[in-house]
Amino acid sequence: MNFNSKNPFLNTKTFSTAVSKNDQVHQTTILDYNDEMTLSGTINKSLILFLLLTASAVVIWWLTLNGMNPMVPAIGGAVVGLILVVISAFKPQYSPYLAPGYALFEGLFIGGISAIFEAMYPGIVIQAVGATFVTFMICLGLYKYKIVKVTEQFKSVVVAATLAIATYYLISWVFSMFTSFVPVHYGNSWMSIGISVFVIVIAALNLFLDFDRIEKGAEQKMPKYMEWYGAMGLMITLVWLYIEFLRLLSKLNSKN
């Protein structure tokens, strides 16, 4: 059984389709290297998306300090960002245009959510940013030096855990919307904190799957637009990781 990254942008079907199309081009023409996906190109585009997201988040942070309600851009950014994600999942060839838009709107979401958490627990944002950065660098180092190898068994465990988390969150949200049910991961109990730690671990493990798909995509000489597609997928995982760190730190701070 072949499991791959839970991240919809880095799944096998999309990448296989891109490879198939690229093979067809190779059969009829000599493809310029500038038209192929490269690892360095994906890294550069990931940095561009990160800068766009950060700039957008900083603007919202500044506006919040000047009296704007952060919930408005947070909700709006989340909705538009989700729409762009869905479109890109079905039309990856449009990623060069959709990925920057996603970064900007997701920045609105990140900026608004961060401002809300910072108002409740001063200093929590820099802690979450630092934790996310350190986690990313550790995972990248472990993957680069082959300390952690992405095997089929590794993929199956991570994907199964990710699906379980997604299912649990969805069911909890539906029940809390229509009943008086209070999900276990709410509040600051040790059980809730433990769940947050578990989710962070799984989010971090998803980074290994993302690195693997991007590297293999470059090796298979996929179309150039897949650099934006891969970079966008990596941003999705990092945003998830950052939000989970915010939630964990808020629970720990509320116990003090």
C-alpha positions as CSV (number, residue, x, y, z in Angstrom):
1,M,0.0,0.0,0.0
2,N,1.5,3.3,-1.0
3,F,0.9,6.2,1.4
4,N,2.1,9.7,0.7
5,S,2.0,13.1,2.2
6,K,-1.4,14.0,3.7
7,N,-0.8,17.5,2.4
8,P,-3.1,17.7,-0.7
9,F,-0.4,19.6,-2.6
10,L,2.2,16.9,-2.2
11,N,0.2,13.8,-3.0
12,T,1.2,11.1,-5.5
13,K,-1.6,11.6,-7.9
14,T,-0.9,15.2,-8.6
15,F,2.9,14.7,-8.9
16,S,2.4,11.5,-11.1
17,T,0.1,13.5,-13.4
18,A,2.8,16.2,-13.7
19,V,5.4,13.6,-14.5
20,S,3.3,12.0,-17.1
21,K,2.7,15.3,-18.8
22,N,6.4,16.2,-18.7
23,D,7.3,12.8,-20.2
24,Q,5.0,13.6,-23.1
25,V,6.9,16.8,-23.7
26,H,10.2,14.9,-23.6
27,Q,9.0,12.6,-26.3
28,T,8.3,15.4,-28.8
29,T,10.8,18.1,-27.9
30,I,14.1,18.8,-26.1
31,L,12.9,20.3,-22.9
32,D,14.9,23.3,-21.6
33,Y,16.3,22.8,-18.1
34,N,14.6,26.2,-17.2
35,D,11.3,24.4,-17.7
36,E,11.9,21.7,-15.2
37,M,11.3,21.6,-11.4
38,T,14.5,22.0,-9.3
39,L,15.2,21.8,-5.6
40,S,16.8,25.2,-5.5
41,G,13.9,26.7,-7.4
42,T,11.4,25.2,-4.9
43,I,13.5,26.6,-2.0
44,N,13.5,30.1,-3.6
45,K,9.8,30.0,-4.1
46,S,9.2,28.8,-0.6
47,L,11.2,31.8,0.7
48,I,9.1,34.1,-1.5
49,L,5.9,32.7,-0.1
50,F,7.2,33.0,3.4
51,L,8.1,36.7,2.9
52,L,4.7,37.4,1.5
53,L,3.0,35.7,4.3
54,T,5.1,37.4,6.9
55,A,4.6,40.9,5.3
56,S,0.8,40.3,5.2
57,A,0.8,39.2,8.9
58,V,2.8,42.2,10.0
59,V,0.4,44.6,8.3
60,I,-2.6,43.0,10.1
61,W,-0.6,43.0,13.4
62,W,0.1,46.8,13.0
63,L,-3.6,47.5,12.1
64,T,-4.7,45.5,15.2
65,L,-2.5,47.7,17.4
66,N,-4.2,50.7,15.9
67,G,-7.7,49.4,16.9
68,M,-8.8,47.1,14.1
69,N,-10.7,43.9,15.0
70,P,-8.3,41.0,14.1
71,M,-11.2,38.5,13.7
72,V,-12.3,40.1,10.4
73,P,-9.0,39.6,8.5
74,A,-8.4,36.3,10.3
75,I,-11.8,34.8,9.1
76,G,-11.6,36.4,5.7
77,G,-8.0,35.2,5.1
78,A,-8.8,31.7,6.2
79,V,-11.8,31.4,3.9
80,V,-10.1,32.8,0.8
81,G,-6.9,30.9,1.6
82,L,-8.9,27.6,1.7
83,I,-10.6,28.4,-1.6
84,L,-7.2,29.0,-3.3
85,V,-6.0,25.7,-1.8
86,V,-8.9,23.8,-3.3
87,I,-8.4,25.4,-6.7
88,S,-4.7,24.6,-6.7
89,A,-5.3,21.0,-5.6
90,F,-7.3,20.5,-8.8
91,K,-5.4,22.9,-11.1
92,P,-1.7,22.8,-10.0
93,Q,-0.7,24.5,-13.2
94,Y,-2.2,27.7,-11.9
95,S,0.0,27.5,-8.8
96,P,2.4,30.3,-10.0
97,Y,-0.6,32.7,-9.6
98,L,-2.5,31.0,-6.7
99,A,0.5,30.4,-4.4
100,P,1.4,34.0,-3.8
101,G,-2.3,34.8,-3.3
102,Y,-2.5,32.0,-0.8
103,A,0.5,33.4,1.1
104,L,-1.0,36.9,1.3
105,F,-4.4,35.8,2.5
106,E,-3.0,33.2,4.9
107,G,-0.9,36.0,6.3
108,L,-4.1,37.8,7.1
109,F,-5.3,34.7,9.0
110,I,-1.9,34.3,10.8
111,G,-1.7,38.0,11.6
112,G,-5.2,38.1,13.1
113,I,-4.9,34.9,15.1
114,S,-1.5,35.9,16.4
115,A,-2.7,39.3,17.5
116,I,-5.6,37.6,19.4
117,F,-3.3,35.1,21.2
118,E,-0.7,37.9,21.9
119,A,-3.3,40.0,23.6
120,M,-4.2,37.1,25.9
121,Y,-0.7,35.9,26.6
122,P,2.0,38.5,25.9
123,G,5.1,37.0,24.3
124,I,3.4,33.9,23.1
125,V,3.8,34.7,19.4
126,I,7.6,35.0,19.4
127,Q,7.7,31.7,21.3
128,A,5.5,30.0,18.8
129,V,7.6,31.4,15.9
130,G,10.8,30.2,17.5
131,A,9.4,26.8,18.2
132,T,8.2,26.4,14.6
133,F,11.5,27.6,13.2
134,V,13.6,25.2,15.4
135,T,11.3,22.3,14.6
136,F,11.6,23.0,10.8
137,M,15.4,23.2,11.0
138,I,15.7,20.0,13.0
139,C,13.4,18.1,10.6
140,L,15.3,19.5,7.6
141,G,18.6,18.5,9.1
142,L,17.4,15.0,10.0
143,Y,16.1,14.5,6.5
144,K,19.1,16.0,4.7
145,Y,21.6,13.8,6.5
146,K,19.4,10.7,6.1
147,I,19.0,10.3,9.9
148,V,15.3,9.9,9.3
149,K,14.4,8.0,6.2
150,V,11.0,8.3,4.6
151,T,10.1,4.6,4.0
152,E,6.7,3.3,3.0
153,Q,6.0,2.2,6.6
154,F,7.0,5.7,7.8
155,K,4.5,7.2,5.4
156,S,1.7,4.9,6.3
157,V,2.0,5.7,10.0
158,V,2.2,9.4,9.5
159,V,-0.7,9.5,7.1
160,A,-2.8,7.3,9.3
161,A,-2.2,9.5,12.3
162,T,-2.9,12.7,10.3
163,L,-6.2,11.3,9.1
164,A,-7.1,10.3,12.6
165,I,-6.4,13.9,13.8
166,A,-8.4,15.4,11.0
167,T,-11.3,13.1,11.6
168,Y,-11.3,13.8,15.4
169,Y,-11.2,17.6,14.8
170,L,-14.0,17.4,12.3
171,I,-16.3,15.2,14.6
172,S,-15.5,17.4,17.6
173,W,-16.3,20.6,15.7
174,V,-19.7,19.2,14.4
175,F,-20.7,17.9,17.9
176,S,-19.7,21.2,19.6
177,M,-21.7,23.2,17.1
178,F,-25.0,21.3,17.6
179,T,-24.7,19.9,21.1
180,S,-23.3,20.9,24.5
181,F,-20.4,18.5,23.9
182,V,-17.0,19.8,25.0
183,P,-14.1,18.3,23.0
184,V,-11.3,16.8,25.1
185,H,-8.7,19.0,23.4
186,Y,-10.4,22.1,24.7
187,G,-9.2,23.7,27.9
188,N,-5.9,23.4,29.7
189,S,-6.1,19.9,31.2
190,W,-3.1,17.6,31.0
191,M,-5.1,15.5,28.6
192,S,-5.7,18.5,26.3
193,I,-2.0,19.4,26.5
194,G,-1.0,15.9,25.7
195,I,-3.2,15.9,22.6
196,S,-1.6,19.2,21.5
197,V,1.9,17.7,21.9
198,F,0.8,14.6,19.9
199,V,-0.6,16.8,17.1
200,I,2.6,18.9,16.9
201,V,4.7,15.7,16.6
202,I,2.5,14.5,13.7
203,A,2.6,17.9,12.0
204,A,6.4,17.8,12.3
205,L,6.6,14.3,10.8
206,N,4.5,15.6,7.9
207,L,7.5,17.8,7.1
208,F,9.5,14.8,6.3
209,L,6.9,13.6,3.8
210,D,6.8,17.0,2.2
211,F,10.6,17.2,1.9
212,D,10.6,13.7,0.3
213,R,7.9,14.6,-2.3
214,I,9.7,17.8,-3.3
215,E,13.0,16.1,-3.6
216,K,11.5,13.3,-5.7
217,G,9.7,15.8,-7.8
218,A,12.9,17.6,-8.7
219,E,14.6,14.2,-9.5
220,Q,11.7,13.3,-11.8
221,K,12.1,16.6,-13.6
222,M,8.5,17.7,-13.2
223,P,7.1,20.9,-14.8
224,K,8.4,24.2,-13.5
225,Y,5.1,25.2,-12.0
226,M,5.4,22.3,-9.6
227,E,8.0,24.4,-7.7
228,W,5.2,26.8,-6.7
229,Y,2.9,23.9,-6.0
230,G,5.5,22.2,-3.7
231,A,6.3,25.5,-2.0
232,M,2.7,26.2,-1.3
233,G,2.2,22.7,0.2
234,L,5.2,23.2,2.5
235,M,3.7,26.5,3.6
236,I,0.4,24.8,4.5
237,T,2.3,22.3,6.8
238,L,4.3,25.1,8.4
239,V,1.1,27.2,9.1
240,W,-0.5,24.1,10.7
241,L,2.6,23.6,12.9
242,Y,2.7,27.2,14.0
243,I,-1.0,27.3,14.9
244,E,-0.6,24.1,17.0
245,F,2.3,25.6,18.8
246,L,0.2,28.7,19.6
247,R,-2.5,26.4,21.0
248,L,-0.1,24.4,23.1
249,L,1.6,27.5,24.5
250,S,-1.7,29.1,25.3
251,K,-2.7,26.0,27.3
252,L,0.5,26.0,29.2
253,N,0.3,29.8,29.9
254,S,-3.2,29.5,31.2
255,K,-2.2,27.0,33.8
256,N,0.2,29.5,35.4
